[in-house]
Amino acid sequence: MNLKGNPILIEMADQLPESSKVFQLIMTTVDYPIIIDQAKEDFYCFADLDNKRKNGMKGLDVLKQNGYEKFLNDMEEEDRLRMCGVLQMIADLAQELNDD
């Protein structure tokens, strides 16, 4: 359980848009499995923006729902790859913290 928030996880969240669900979940110190699931969903959507995800929606549309709309408007390929890396690191760290 994530009672106080992990300082490293919070620092990593600073690389995300404040409007993103993952950022909000980290800052509200929800349980780690919820953060893990959201970070993975966003990661897979960023990995393939055109692939259909949940409810037949494309990854791009899911990301817009998850709070990345402004980021997506200005995003370049390098930004997309960096965001994939950040989300993967957040999911991995949250998993390690959950396992402890």
N, C-alpha and C positions, 0 to 999 in steps of 0.2 A: 504494500500500500504506500502511496505517495503522500505522506502527511504534511511535510514542510516544503516539498519541492527540492529537487536536487540542483545545486548551484551550476554544475556543468551543463545539465539539461536546459536550465534557464538561459545560460549564456549561448548555447547552440540555438535556442529559439529566437534569439535576437537577429538571426540571419533569415528569418521567415517574415512574411508580411504580418503585421499585427492583426489583420482581419482574417487570417487563416485559422481554420479549426484547430490545427495542431498547436499553433502558438497559444490560442486561448485555452486549450486543454492543459498545456504545460503550466501556464500561469495560474490556472485555477486549481492546480495540484490534484487532478483526478487520478484514479488508479492507473498504474502503468499499462495494463493490458489494453485499456481504451486508447492511450497515447500510441501504443504499438500498432494497433489496428488502423488508426487514422493515418499515421505516418506511412504505413505500407500502402494503404489505398491511394494516398496522394502520390507516393513514389511511382506506383504502377501507372497512374494516370499521366504523370510527367514523362514516364518512359515511352509511352505510346499514346500521344494525344488523340489519334484518330480511332483507336481500338474501342470497341463498345465494351462498357463496363457494366455497372448495375442498372437495372431497369432499361437496358438498351441504349443508355446515354453514352456518348463518346467521352473519352477521358477529359477532353478540353471542357466539356459542359459540366462534368462532375467537379473539376477544379474550380470553375466559376462559382458553383454552389458552395464549395468549401472555402471560399474567401480569397481566391487568388486572382480575381478578375482584373484588378489594376496591374498586378505584376505581369499577367499574361499580355496585356496591351503593349507593354514596353519590352517584352522578353525577346532575347536573342538566343541562339543555339547554346552559347556558352553559359548563359543564365539558366537555361533548362537543365543542362548537365550538372551545374553546380547545385541546383535545387535538388536534383536526384541524390547527389552525394550527401547533402545536409539531411534530407529525410531518411536516408538509409542509416546514417550515423545516429540520428535520434532514435530510430526504431531499435537499432542494435544496443545502444546504451540503455534505453528503457527496458529492454529484454534482460540485460545483465542485472539492472537494479531490481527488477521483478523477481529474478531468480535468487537474489541474496536473501 
